[in-house]
Amino acid sequence: MKTELFTLCDFAQESGGKLTIVGTFDTIIAREFPCVHSHLSIVIRIRYDLWEFGRHSFRIETRDLNGDMSIEPVSGHIEVKGVGNASAVSHLVFSISNLQFKSSGVVNFVLYIDDKEMTSTPLYLRRG
């Protein structure tokens, strides 16, 4: 299994197996902290090989450099089915509103599949 895409953006949706992603970013600039970011979407695309088809659990956590969580973990299950190809993809798309950040720094969004850490993507928080 391979993570092909893990990004934060302004808007995302999946329709008919296709992803639409608008405004991908990795930095939020705020005048002061604590701050609230009105809306962001998390988009993940995972490719599974034939022998990995079936049910998998996932979890997304956020951690700052102190180990504190910015949001509660998002978790669930993915049912991967083939359509005659040697691999298949699954898309995870989540929207979060009114996300609060205590201070500038970095927050890592971490993806776990079957309780194994797969990858992460940073969100940098800067005063500007």
N, CA, C and O of each residue as an XYZ file, in Angstrom:
512
protein
N       0.845     -1.168      0.000
C       0.000      0.000      0.000
C       0.887      1.227      0.000
O       1.932      1.268      0.651
N       0.443      2.228     -0.750
C       1.246      3.422     -0.936
C       0.343      4.647     -0.885
O      -0.714      4.677     -1.515
N       0.766      5.657     -0.131
C       0.036      6.912     -0.101
C       0.469      7.742     -1.296
O       1.623      8.163     -1.375
N      -0.444      7.981     -2.225
C      -0.137      8.770     -3.416
C      -0.362     10.263     -3.206
O       0.255     11.090     -3.877
N      -1.248     10.604     -2.270
C      -1.576     12.008     -2.041
C      -2.023     12.184     -0.599
O      -2.833     11.412     -0.086
N      -1.483     13.213      0.049
C      -1.913     13.582      1.396
C      -1.732     15.091      1.476
O      -0.611     15.575      1.628
N      -2.825     15.834      1.374
C      -2.730     17.286      1.313
C      -3.851     17.950      2.095
O      -4.889     17.349      2.373
N      -3.612     19.199      2.438
C      -4.620     20.062      3.051
C      -5.015     21.079      1.991
O      -4.174     21.530      1.214
N      -6.295     21.442      1.958
C      -6.758     22.364      0.916
C      -7.986     23.126      1.378
O      -8.530     22.877      2.453
N      -8.410     24.064      0.537
C      -9.599     24.872      0.839
C     -10.893     24.090      0.615
O     -11.861     24.249      1.359
N     -10.899     23.241     -0.422
C     -12.109     22.492     -0.759
C     -11.708     21.206     -1.463
O     -10.750     21.182     -2.236
N     -12.455     20.131     -1.187
C     -12.228     18.870     -1.891
C     -13.521     18.073     -1.906
O     -14.355     18.177     -1.007
N     -13.661     17.268     -2.965
C     -14.783     16.334     -3.034
C     -14.382     15.165     -3.913
O     -13.478     15.269     -4.742
N     -15.071     14.049     -3.717
C     -14.912     12.894     -4.578
C     -16.257     12.643     -5.255
O     -17.311     12.710     -4.623
N     -16.197     12.357     -6.541
C     -17.407     12.052     -7.285
C     -17.066     11.038     -8.361
O     -16.255     11.313     -9.246
N     -17.673      9.886     -8.289
C     -17.448      8.854     -9.291
C     -16.009      8.378     -9.352
O     -15.520      8.016    -10.422
N     -15.329      8.375     -8.219
C     -13.941      7.937     -8.167
C     -12.926      9.009     -8.528
O     -11.721      8.759     -8.502
N     -13.409     10.210     -8.866
C     -12.513     11.313     -9.215
C     -12.441     12.300     -8.061
O     -13.441     12.578     -7.399
N     -11.246     12.822     -7.833
C     -11.041     13.828     -6.797
C     -11.005     15.218     -7.416
O     -10.410     15.423     -8.473
N     -11.644     16.162     -6.750
C     -11.508     17.568     -7.075
C     -10.874     18.227     -5.858
O     -11.402     18.142     -4.749
N      -9.739     18.883     -6.075
C      -8.989     19.517     -4.991
C      -8.738     20.969     -5.386
O      -8.220     21.245     -6.468
N      -9.112     21.899     -4.497
C      -8.960     23.318     -4.777
C      -8.155     23.963     -3.649
O      -8.489     23.817     -2.473
N      -7.105     24.669     -4.017
C      -6.365     25.489     -3.057
C      -5.548     24.719     -2.055
O      -5.690     24.939     -0.852
N      -4.692     23.818     -2.510
C      -3.863     23.073     -1.565
C      -2.835     24.006     -0.919
O      -2.316     24.909     -1.575
N      -2.539     23.785      0.376
C      -1.616     24.655      1.114
C      -0.955     23.880      2.249
O      -1.393     22.792      2.622
N       0.114     24.471      2.788
C       0.767     23.882      3.957
C       1.075     24.920      5.024
O       1.708     24.603      6.032
N       0.627     26.176      4.812
C       0.923     27.251      5.762
C      -0.319     28.102      5.989
O      -1.042     28.442      5.053
N      -0.546     28.432      7.242
C      -1.582     29.391      7.628
C      -0.884     30.553      8.315
O      -0.094     30.356      9.238
N      -1.179     31.770      7.860
C      -0.604     32.965      8.463
C      -1.719     33.688      9.206
O      -2.744     34.040      8.622
N      -1.509     33.904     10.496
C      -2.513     34.551     11.347
C      -1.933     35.829     11.944
O      -0.730     35.925     12.190
N      -2.793     36.796     12.171
C      -2.341     38.052     12.783
C      -1.940     37.846     14.232
O      -0.987     38.455     14.720
N      -2.680     36.977     14.916
C      -2.377     36.714     16.328
C      -2.804     35.301     16.693
O      -3.615     34.680     16.007
N      -2.243     34.811     17.785
C      -2.590     33.493     18.314
C      -3.085     33.652     19.734
O      -2.614     34.535     20.451
N      -4.024     32.820     20.162
C      -4.648     31.728     19.407
C      -5.478     32.264     18.245
O      -5.916     33.415     18.245
N      -5.682     31.392     17.252
C      -6.454     31.776     16.080
C      -7.398     30.640     15.696
O      -7.260     29.506     16.155
N      -8.352     30.977     14.848
C      -9.303     29.996     14.333
C      -9.231     30.037     12.813
O      -9.351     31.103     12.208
N      -9.034     28.874     12.198
C      -9.076     28.774     10.742
C     -10.469     28.275     10.377
O     -10.895     27.218     10.841
N     -11.171     29.031      9.551
C     -12.596     28.765      9.325
C     -12.884     27.415      8.672
O     -13.866     26.763      9.026
N     -12.044     26.980      7.721
C     -12.366     25.728      7.027
C     -11.134     25.185      6.310
O     -10.396     25.928      5.662
N     -10.928     23.886      6.439
C      -9.932     23.200      5.626
C     -10.405     21.782      5.362
O     -11.198     21.217      6.114
N      -9.899     21.228      4.278
C     -10.198     19.840      3.930
C      -8.908     19.035      3.925
O      -7.845     19.538      3.560
N      -9.017     17.797      4.331
C      -7.918     16.836      4.295
C      -8.230     15.853      3.182
O      -9.336     15.318      3.115
N      -7.256     15.610      2.300
C      -7.455     14.697      1.180
C      -6.331     13.668      1.169
O      -5.151     14.014      1.221
N      -6.719     12.392      1.101
C      -5.742     11.301      1.067
C      -6.157     10.330     -0.033
O      -7.327      9.968     -0.154
N      -5.173      9.914     -0.832
C      -5.389      8.902     -1.865
C      -4.375      7.783     -1.599
O      -3.168      8.020     -1.570
N      -4.885      6.569     -1.406
C      -4.044      5.416     -1.095
C      -4.222      4.376     -2.190
O      -5.344      4.068     -2.592
N      -3.097      3.837     -2.670
C      -3.129      2.766     -3.674
C      -2.800      1.446     -2.995
O      -1.833      1.332     -2.242
N      -3.645      0.439     -3.288
C      -3.501     -0.905     -2.729
C      -3.192     -1.889     -3.848
O      -3.822     -1.862     -4.905
N      -2.220     -2.752     -3.606
C      -1.945     -3.838     -4.543
C      -2.976     -4.945     -4.344
O      -3.662     -4.995     -3.323
N      -3.073     -5.816     -5.319
C      -4.070     -6.883     -5.362
C      -4.158     -7.667     -4.046
O      -5.257     -7.949     -3.568
N      -3.034     -8.013     -3.474
C      -3.021     -8.830     -2.249
C      -3.415     -8.032     -1.000
O      -3.540     -8.599      0.086
N      -3.611     -6.707     -1.155
C      -4.006     -5.872     -0.021
C      -5.497     -5.529     -0.039
O      -5.973     -4.810      0.840
N      -6.236     -6.034     -1.025
C      -7.675     -5.768     -1.081
C      -8.323     -6.323      0.184
O      -7.849     -7.301      0.763
N      -9.399     -5.693      0.596
C     -10.123     -6.113      1.792
C     -10.362     -4.930      2.708
O     -10.292     -3.778      2.280
N     -10.642     -5.212      3.956
C     -11.004     -4.194      4.946
C      -9.763     -3.725      5.703
O      -8.954     -4.529      6.166
N      -9.635     -2.404      5.815
C      -8.532     -1.792      6.541
C      -9.087     -0.701      7.450
O     -10.061     -0.032      7.103
N      -8.470     -0.524      8.605
C      -8.834      0.586      9.484
C      -7.899      1.759      9.195
O      -6.764      1.570      8.758
N      -8.388      2.963      9.445
C      -7.550      4.148      9.312
C      -7.794      5.077     10.480
O      -8.835      5.028     11.134
N      -6.808      5.925     10.726
C      -6.916      6.946     11.773
C      -6.037      8.122     11.344
O      -4.924      7.934     10.852
N      -6.546      9.316     11.535
C      -5.782     10.532     11.278
C      -5.697     11.292     12.594
O      -6.714     11.604     13.213
N      -4.471     11.584     13.010
C      -4.235     12.340     14.235
C      -3.453     13.600     13.901
O      -2.773     13.671     12.877
N      -3.556     14.589     14.773
C      -2.743     15.796     14.647
C      -1.884     15.920     15.886
O      -2.332     15.643     16.998
N      -0.655     16.334     15.687
C       0.279     16.524     16.803
C       1.127     17.769     16.544
O       1.665     17.956     15.452
N       1.234     18.620     17.574
C       2.184     19.723     17.454
C       3.528     19.256     18.003
O       3.675     18.090     18.368
N       4.498     20.145     18.063
C       5.835     19.749     18.497
C       5.899     19.354     19.968
O       6.854     18.705     20.396
N       4.883     19.742     20.750
C       4.800     19.340     22.156
C       4.043     18.026     22.331
O       3.928     17.515     23.445
N       3.527     17.479     21.226
C       2.759     16.234     21.300
C       1.282     16.437     21.552
O       0.541     15.464     21.683
N       0.836     17.688     21.624
C      -0.581     17.978     21.864
C      -1.380     17.822     20.576
O      -0.874     18.087     19.485
N      -2.635     17.387     20.712
C      -3.526     17.220     19.564
C      -4.312     18.498     19.317
O      -4.773     19.148     20.255
N      -4.461     18.856     18.029
C      -5.264     20.022     17.659
C      -6.731     19.651     17.485
O      -7.617     20.454     17.777
N      -6.988     18.436     17.009
C      -8.354     17.948     16.821
C      -8.422     16.517     17.342
O      -7.403     15.849     17.515
N      -9.624     16.075     17.583
C      -9.816     14.676     17.948
C      -9.476     13.795     16.750
O      -9.722     14.190     15.610
N      -8.918     12.615     16.985
C      -8.601     11.729     15.855
C      -9.842     11.395     15.030
O     -10.942     11.253     15.564
N      -9.642     11.274     13.731
C     -10.681     10.837     12.804
C     -10.365      9.390     12.469
O      -9.234      9.079     12.096
N     -11.341      8.498     12.595
C     -11.055      7.086     12.326
C     -12.236      6.420     11.639
O     -13.358      6.928     11.648
N     -11.949      5.272     11.046
C     -12.982      4.515     10.354
C     -12.393      3.322      9.645
O     -11.296      2.867      9.970
N     -13.128      2.818      8.676
C     -12.699      1.653      7.912
C     -12.810      1.925      6.417
O     -13.651      2.698      5.960
N     -11.934      1.265      5.680
C     -11.926      1.341      4.221
C     -12.132     -0.071      3.704
O     -11.465     -1.002      4.155
N     -13.045     -0.236      2.766
C     -13.254     -1.529      2.098
C     -12.688     -1.398      0.689
O     -13.256     -0.705     -0.155
N     -11.561     -2.069      0.440
C     -10.873     -1.965     -0.848
C     -11.290     -3.135     -1.717
O     -11.091     -4.296     -1.359
N     -11.873     -2.814     -2.868
C     -12.320     -3.828     -3.819
C     -11.686     -3.554     -5.172
O     -11.524     -2.402     -5.573
N     -11.338     -4.597     -5.854
C     -10.762     -4.452     -7.187
C     -11.833     -4.385     -8.253
O     -12.973     -4.801     -8.044
N     -11.446     -3.856     -9.394
C     -12.344     -3.782    -10.551
C     -11.677     -4.445    -11.752
O     -11.901     -4.058    -12.898
N     -10.853     -5.452    -11.465
C     -10.164     -6.152    -12.544
C      -8.748     -5.686    -12.783
O      -8.054     -6.250    -13.628
N      -8.298     -4.676    -12.068
C      -6.931     -4.184    -12.207
C      -6.038     -4.822    -11.139
O      -6.529     -5.442    -10.196
N      -4.742     -4.664    -11.297
C      -3.784     -5.214    -10.333
C      -3.669     -4.363     -9.077
O      -3.022     -4.768     -8.111
N      -4.297     -3.179     -9.083
C      -4.306     -2.319     -7.900
C      -5.621     -1.553     -7.854
O      -6.374     -1.510     -8.827
N      -5.872     -0.958     -6.710
C      -7.080     -0.142     -6.531
C      -6.731      1.029     -5.621
O      -5.764      0.976     -4.862
N      -7.533      2.086     -5.709
C      -7.310      3.248     -4.851
C      -8.518      3.485     -3.964
O      -9.643      3.103     -4.288
N      -8.251      4.128     -2.835
C      -9.333      4.634     -1.998
C      -9.022      6.094     -1.692
O      -7.860      6.488     -1.592
N     -10.069      6.880     -1.547
C      -9.948      8.300     -1.253
C     -10.574      8.575      0.105
O     -11.663      8.087      0.407
N      -9.890      9.349      0.907
C     -10.428      9.846      2.165
C     -10.489     11.361      2.051
O      -9.472     12.008      1.800
N     -11.673     11.930      2.235
C     -11.865     13.372      2.147
C     -12.649     13.810      3.371
O     -13.759     13.336      3.614
N     -12.056     14.728      4.145
C     -12.694     15.229      5.363
C     -12.628     16.737      5.381
O     -11.628     17.327      4.972
N     -13.693     17.364      5.854
C     -13.732     18.814      6.025
C     -13.809     19.135      7.503
O     -14.540     18.492      8.257
N     -13.040     20.147      7.910
C     -13.007     20.569      9.312
C     -13.276     22.060      9.350
O     -12.644     22.834      8.631
N     -14.216     22.460     10.190
C     -14.546     23.874     10.342
C     -14.100     24.383     11.702
O     -14.082     23.645     12.688
N     -13.742     25.654     11.733
C     -13.381     26.360     12.961
C     -12.287     25.647     13.755
O     -12.428     25.398     14.952
N     -11.203     25.330     13.066
C     -10.066     24.666     13.686
C      -9.261     25.692     14.470
O      -8.842     26.710     13.918
N      -9.042     25.427     15.764
C      -8.358     26.371     16.642
C      -6.897     25.982     16.824
O      -6.569     24.809     17.001
N      -6.032     26.982     16.777
C      -4.603     26.785     16.987
C      -4.147     27.704     18.111
O      -4.444     28.899     18.102
N      -3.427     27.146     19.079
C      -2.994     27.892     20.260
C      -1.842     28.838     19.976
O      -1.785     29.947     20.508
N      -0.917     28.383     19.124
C       0.283     29.186     18.908
C       0.879     28.886     17.537
O       0.477     27.945     16.853
N       1.847     29.712     17.158
C       2.553     29.459     15.903
C       3.409     28.211     16.073
O       3.648     27.754     17.191
N       3.865     27.666     14.949
C       4.672     26.447     14.990
C       4.279     25.530     13.850
O       4.020     25.981     12.734
N       4.236     24.239     14.140
C       3.867     23.253     13.130
C       2.945     22.216     13.762
O       3.128     21.815     14.911
N       1.957     21.794     12.990
C       1.064     20.705     13.375
C       1.199     19.634     12.306
O       1.023     19.911     11.120
N       1.506     18.428     12.715
C       1.614     17.320     11.771
C       0.313     16.535     11.746
O      -0.214     16.149     12.790
N      -0.196     16.304     10.550
C      -1.340     15.439     10.342
C      -0.763     14.061     10.009
O      -0.037     13.912      9.026
N      -1.083     13.063     10.820
C      -0.456     11.743     10.712
C      -1.511     10.715     10.313
O      -2.580     10.649     10.920
N      -1.208      9.912      9.289
C      -2.103      8.869      8.807
C      -1.628      7.505      9.292
O      -0.469      7.133      9.109
N      -2.543      6.771      9.912
C      -2.303      5.389     10.327
C      -3.248      4.484      9.542
O      -4.438      4.777      9.423
N      -2.724      3.395      9.012
C      -3.534      2.363      8.378
C      -3.269      1.066      9.138
O      -2.118      0.662      9.303
N      -4.334      0.417      9.600
C      -4.213     -0.811     10.398
C      -3.241     -0.605     11.553
O      -2.405     -1.463     11.835
N      -3.361      0.554     12.226
C      -2.556      0.941     13.390
C      -1.066      1.093     13.103
O      -0.256      1.100     14.030
N      -0.699      1.213     11.839
C       0.694      1.441     11.457
C       0.796      2.846     10.871
O       0.016      3.211      9.991
N       1.761      3.639     11.360
C       1.948      4.978     10.808
C       2.433      4.872      9.374
O       3.463      4.254      9.103
N       1.682      5.483      8.446
C       2.002      5.408      7.023
C       2.762      6.637      6.536
O       3.775      6.518      5.846
N       2.268      7.815      6.899
C       2.868      9.059      6.427
C       2.306     10.220      7.225
O       1.394     10.048      8.034
N       2.851     11.391      6.994
C       2.319     12.600      7.633
C       2.535     13.775      6.698
O       3.333     13.716      5.762
N       1.806     14.842      6.975
C       1.996     16.089      6.235
C       1.936     17.242      7.236
O       1.100     17.233      8.140
N       2.820     18.239      7.082
C       2.851     19.339      8.055
C       1.912     20.472      7.688
O       1.597     20.696      6.519
N       1.475     21.179      8.718
C       0.769     22.442      8.558
C       1.544     23.455      9.386
O       1.601     23.352     10.612
N       2.140     24.432      8.715
C       2.933     25.445      9.390
C       2.032     26.619      9.774
O       1.207     27.071      8.980
N       2.203     27.100     10.997
C       1.403     28.206     11.517
C       2.349     29.364     11.800
O       3.265     29.251     12.615
N       2.114     30.483     11.114
C       3.016     31.626     11.249
C       2.229     32.892     11.602
O       1.065     33.053     11.236
N       2.901     33.766     12.315
C       2.341     35.078     12.608
C       2.743     36.013     11.465
O       3.901     36.046     11.046
N       1.762     36.768     10.974
C       2.085     37.670      9.863
C       1.176     38.848      9.797
O       1.325     39.694      8.916
